[in-house]
Amino acid sequence: MTRTNQLKEQHPSPSSAEALDLSGGINLSIWPVLNDNSVMQLPEQISPEQMVAFRAMSGSRRLRLAEQLYWSARKMKTEGLRSQHPDWSPERVREEVRRLFSNART
């Protein structure tokens, strides 16, 4: 069994929103999810397959993926705040997301 197939068995693709499909059959999942929808810890190092796939991408493709990741993070933060603070108005949630992301550090 190839390393890629082993990875797919260990971490089935959760959804197209959570995995990067490079049409090479390599799952670059950034959120491995268990069957009960609990999130597993992310690996500390990128796999060799992921490294090859990312290096093969054009700069514009990597930039698009980074932008998608950014907007996905904002959506998740928005939904998290709505869940934590159901009494907040939509405007207050937007303002808090804006504040958090403007102060974010890498």
Secondary structure, DSSP 8 states (H G I E B T S, - for coil): --HHHHHHHHS----TTTS-B-SSS-B--SS-B-TTS-B----SS--HHHHHHHHHS-HHHHHHHHHHHHHHHHHHHHHHHHHH-TTS-HHHHHHHHHHHHHT---
